Amino acid sequence: MRRICLAFAATNPNVGYCQAMGPLVAFLIRAAGTAHQDDVFHVFSVLMSGDGFGLQEFHTRFFPMLHRYCRAFQNLARLYLPRLYQHLADMDAEEHFFSPAGPVAVWFQTLFTRFFPPCVAEEVLDLIICSGPQGYGRLETLLQIALAVLASLESWLLRLGDYDRIQRFLSAFRYLGGRDRDGVCRCWKFI
């Protein structure tokens, strides 16, 4: 993983390295196998490239695309999930939740690979790749997945009375895959 991240940073000095790249690269290595690191580097480069999926903007200085996605997603959540949005607002947490420092930003930067169990993350990554490398489809797909995640988890999140518990729940969600397959599958059905 380290070699791939360093090689990418060396060949893309305008992007460099960002911590959120590691989980995505680690996921790609797990999916492809350690013997295929050249392939992983190529796939990662295409995902990051401006000629490919352009996800480098999630990782460049000042995170311009990440800010745009977080703001767009905040507006969608306010519109489509008003109860959950108000719940976050009542805790004075909505700004952090939808900020480039919040959990939603990690979803976008890692293409959900740090949120879902690996079996579901593979499906999500396939969906993102199949949406096409450039333009509106990419943005729409990422936002639809994020909105579906929150919609499927809304009743659980509304029961959590403070923001720390919400963050712990979201951080632990990927590990529910072994114990609560139904919960993960319910979330996937929304997508």
Salt bridges, closest charged atoms under 4 A:
ASP39 OD2 - HIS36 ND1 3.59
